[in-house]
Amino acid sequence: MFTSIEDVQQRLAAQQYVSSRKLATVVFLASQLGKPVLIEGPAGVGKTELSKVLALALERKLIRLQCYEGLDESRALYEWEYSKQLLYTQVLREKIGQLIGPSTDLREAAALLREREDVFFSENFLVERPILHAIRSAKPTVLLIDEIDRADEEFEAFLLEFLSDFQVTIPELGTLVARTRPVTILTSNRTRELSEAMKRRCLHLSLDYPTAEVELAIVRMKVPEAGEALSAQLVRLVQAMRGLDLRKPPSVSETLDWAQALVLLNARSIDRTLLEETLSVIIKFDRDAEQVLLHLPEQAFR
């Protein structure tokens, strides 16, 4: 685990992730306290990327659960392999016949089968989904529960037992406690407000768009071939775009995409013609493109 806040920053930097001291402090405390971390902020500011670099920095396997509307327990925790159970039943059909042969009616036969149902609901037929996989792993893992705000409130409620005690309850098997506590990261793009119960169980980290200084450091680290002048101009333009009334401001990941595209085009600087030709790399809606082309200040190009 991490030994200090400085250790967090150094090990994340080694994985090419620029972190603030605030972020490093939350990660350090989470590792020491064994608490989940809820990271909220706009899309593309490095929330998911943080989980990936944490797994690399800690030399742990990353287990990812992508949330979506309608996600339920069976897709997140476990499900029974019914086809395998059916095959097993067919193979044991003769034995089942011998078992219920002495029974006098259907009720008694069903009772005899219930006494043996643990054969069919055992770990042999259990299919692990991400959360159960993280709990049962013999080696420590990093568990990413990505975009929890996209899931329903019912699923959010289901997670509370796991987030509190790192355990889950399976009716047929009982309560399973984590062999090793996973470093657990939840991300939210704030498409809806999460419950107080969930926030209470997590350390909270808010990630917003970076300052120009931090974003320039990210571009230098990730796309060094862009050069100092082009990188500085690109960041000025992106920062100016975020000041406009856009439906979707450019994310950090799109800034990097744009930098890589400009390198491929052998660009030394950006003028309005080049901006218009490459705007689709960084702006995703027609209305936003119109806003940028009409209202981006001239000083952003200098």
N, C-alpha and C positions, 0 to 999 in steps of 0.2 A: 504494500500500500504506500501512499504518499507520506513522507516524513515531515513536510512543512509546506507552507504556501509557496515558497520559492521553488521547492522541489516540483510542485505542480506546474508552475510556469515554465520551468526548464524542460520538463519532460513533454509538455504539450508543444513547446517551441521546437523540440527535436522532431516532432511529428508535423511540423509546419502549420501549427495552429497558434495564432496570435491571441493571447488571453490578457484580460485586464486583471488587476489584483483582486477586484471584487469577485470576478468569476472564479479565480483560483482559490479564493478564500472559501467560497461555497463548496467547491469540489473537495477541498481538503477537509472541511468540517463533515461533509457527507461521508467521506471515507472513514473518518475517525468515529463518527456517531452511528454509522450503519443506517443512515436515513436515506429515503428516496429523494431525488431532486426533481422538482417541477420547473421546467424552463418555458417561459412564455415570451412571445414576441412575434413580429411579422415573419412571413415565410422567407427563407433564404438568408438568414442572418447568422447561421452556423449552429443552430440547435441540434440538428441531427448529426452534423459533422463532429460536434463535441463528443458524442457517444462513440463514434468510430475511432477518434484519436485516443479517447480514454482506454478503449479496448487494446489498442496498439501500445500505448504507454505502459499499461499494466500487464501486457502480454496475456490477455484473457480473450476468450471467445466472445464475440458479439452475437447476442440473440435478439432479433428484432420482431416486434409485433406491430404491424401497420394497422392503425385503427380506421374504421369506416362506419358509416351508418348501417345499423343492422348487425354489427359484430356481436356475437354472443359467446357464452361460456365455452361451448364446444370448440370454437375456432381459436380461442385464446388459451384454454387450459388443457382440455383433454376431450377425447371421444372414444367410444368403444368401436372396435373393428368388427362390425356386424357380419361382414362377409366371411371373416375368419371364424367367428362364432358359429355361423351357419354350417360351414364346412366341418367344423369340429363336431357339431351336432349330428351331421350325417354319418361321419366316421364312427361315432359312438351310438348310432341308432340301435344296434343290437343290445348294447349294454343298457340303454335307456329302457328298451322293451323289457329286459329282465328286471330292471329296477321297479317299474310301475306295474309289472305283471300281476303281483298279488293284490293290487288295489281293487276295491269293489266299485268305485264310481269315479267320475271326473274330478270331483273335489279332492278325494283322497290322493289321486294321481298327481294333481297339482301340488298338494302339500308335500309329497315325496320329492318332487322336482325342486321345490323351493329350498328344501334342506340341502340340496347339492348345487344351488345356484352360484356359490362362490367359485365353483369350477369354471363357470362361464364368465364371471365378472372378476377375473384375477388380472394381475399385471401382464400376463401373457397376451391379453387382448386389448391392452390399453395403448392408445395412440397419443403420444405426448405432443402437445402444442407449446408455443413459446414459453408461457409462464411456468407450466409444469416442467418443461425441459430445464429451465433455469433453476427451479427448486431442487430437482433431483440430480443435477450435475454434481459429480464428485469434485470437480475443479471449479474454483470461483469464476464467475462470468460477469459480463456487462449486459444488462437487460435494457433494451430501448423499447418503450411503449410510445410509439410515434403518433403525433396528432390526436391526442386523447379527446380533444374537443370535437372531433368528427364522430366519435362514438355516441351512443345514446346514454341518457342519464342512468338507465338501468344497469348498463355495463360499468359505468363509473362507480355505482354503488357496489357492484360485485367485486371490484378491485380493493375495497376498503380493508377486508380481512388480510389480504396479501400485503398491502402497504403498511399495515400496522404491525403485523407479527411475522411476516415472511412465511406464511403458511396458507394452505388451501384445504378445503374440505371436499372430499369425493364421497358421496353417500355410500357407495359399495365398499370403499376401502378405508374410510375414516379420514382423520386429519393428517396431512403430510406437512411436516416442518422442513424448511430448507436445510439441506446438508451443509451448504455454505451460502452465506448471504450474497446475492448478486448486487453489484453496484447498479442501482436502478435509476434510469433517467426517463422522465415523462416529458413530452413536448406538447405545446399548444400554440396554435396560431391565433388564438383568441377569437375564433368564430362564434363562440358562446362562452358564457361565464361558467366556470367550474364550481363545484360545490365547496362550501366551507369545510366539510368533513374531509374531502380530498386534500385541500390546501393545508389543513391542520396536520396531516400526516407526513408532509413533505417539507424539505427546505425549498425556498422559493428563489428563483433567479430570473430576472427580467433582462432579456437581450433585445436591444434596439439596433437600428442601423448605426454603423460605427461612425466616429468622427472622421474628418478628412485625413488626419494624421494616422489613425489606426488603419483606415482603408488603404492608404498608400503603402503602409508597411505590409499589409496582406498581399497587395499586388506585387510589390518588390519580391516577396518571399515565394509566391506561387508562380508568377510569370516574370522572372528576372530578365528574360530576353527582350521584354518590352522597352527597357531602357528608362532612364530617370525622367527625361523630358516628356515622353509620351505617357508614361504612367501618371505623372503629376497632372498633366492636362486632362487625361481620361477621368481621374478622380474628381477634379474640379467640375467637369461636365456632369458626372453622375450625381455629385452632391447638389448641383443646381437643379437637376431633374427632380430630385426628391423634394425640392422646395415648391414644385408646381402642383397644381390640383390634378393628380393622376389617380386613376382607378387602381393601378398597381405600380407603385414606385419600383425602380430597379433594385434587385437584391444584390447582396455581395457576390453570390454565385454567378449572377448575370454580369456583374462588373468583370469578373475573371473570364467569363466567356467572351466578352467584348475585347478584353485585352489580348486574349489568344487569337481572336479573329483578326485584329489589327496587325498582330505580328505576322500572321499568315499572308496578309496583304502587303507586307513590307512597309507599313505606314510609319512615317517619322513624326507626324503631327496630324491633328484632326481639324479639318475645316467643315463648313456646312455641307458641302457636297458629299464628303466622306461620311459625315454623320447621317445624312439621309440614306445613303447606300447601305449602311450597316445598322441602322436603327432597329431593324427587326430582331437583331441579336439580343437587344437589351430591353426593348419595349414590346409588349405583347398585345396591346389593344389599339385599334385604329384611332379612337378618340384620343388616347394618350399620345400617340405619335403626332397627331395634329397639334396638341398642346405643346409638345416639345419643340416642334419645328416653328411654331408661331411665337412662343413666349420665352424660349431659352435665351438668357441675356448674352449679349455679345462678349462681355468681360469674362464669361466662363471659358471662352476659347483661348484666352491669352495666358 
